[in-house]
Amino acid sequence: MKPKEEVVKIIKDRLTDQELKKSIVYWDHTVKEKGYSFIIGSRTVEMPFNGTIAFADLKPNANLGHPFKCFLIDAARKNVQVIDALYPPDGRPHNFHVILSHGKMK
């Protein structure tokens, strides 16, 4: 399985069917080193391992301040940390691309 397909599977396994149908999921395939920090809302998050960042916009037609899920995925795609948030990752340059839209892979 290709890395993008693996990430799609990881995320699909962690969202409900309802969340998948409504959400748009973004992924930055660039591996971030352990300790890399970025901001989600008002909190700073550090990567707990070398890995990539994805996030699901659970209400893509809403303005900011609505539910998101952020996924920290280790480089081997074996460990995943999920963070519930009200804002997407911000604060540092990211290269996010849509990988899922309303449950369909892009």
N, C-alpha and C positions, 0 to 999 in steps of 0.2 A: 504494500500500500504506500502511496506517495505521502509526504509529510502533510500536505494540505488535506488530503482525504482522512488521514489519521486525526488531525485537529478537528475536522468536521464531525467525525464519529465521537470524539471526546466531548465535544460541546453538545451534540444531540443526546448523548447519554446523560447529560446533566441539566437539561432543560425539559420541562413538561411539554406535552404535545401542544397545549394552549400557548405556552411561551414561544415555542418554535413557529407556530402559525402566525404570530403577531410580530416577531422580532426580525431585526437585521443584525447579523453578526459580522464583526470586523476582526481581522488578524494582521499582526505585524510579524512577518516570518523571520525578521532579523533577531538572531539570538542575543539576548541581553545577559551580561555576566552577573553572577551572584553578587548581591549588594547594590546593583543598579537601582536607583530610586526614581520614582515618579509620583505625581499627585493624582489622587482620586478625590474630588470634592475638596474638603478641607484637611485631608490627611495625606501624609507621605507614606508610600508603600515601597518596601525594598524587595527585590527579587530574592526568594529564599534559595534559589539554585540557578544555574545557567539555563536559560529557557526563553520562551516567547510569550507575548501578551496578546490576548484576544478579549473582546468584550461584546456582549449582547445588549443592544438597545431594545428594551422590552416594550417600549411605546414610541416607535420611530416618528410618529406624526405629532408628538407632544413637544413642547418647549423643554428647556433644561429643567432639572429638578424633578425627574421621574425615574422609575426603576431601571437600573442597569445591572448586569452581572459581569464582573471582570474575571478572566481566567488566566492564571499564571501556570504555564505548561512547561515542564522541564524538557530539556533538549532531546532526551530519549523518549519523551511522551509517555512516561510511566507514572509521574507524580503530577498532580494538578491541585492548585489551591484556588478556590472560588471566593470572590469577595462581592457581597451585595453592596450596591452603591446607588446614589441618586444622581451621579454625574459620571461621564466617561473619563478614562485616563487623560491627563493633561500635564502640562508643565515641562515636558521635554519633547524634542522632535520624535515623532513616530511615523511609521510608514504603513498605516492601516489600509487594508483593502477589504472589500465586502467578499465574504466566502459563503455566506448563507443569507438568503432573503426569503422570509416567510416559509422556512423549512426546506427550501430548494437550494442546492449547491450552485454557486456561481463560478 
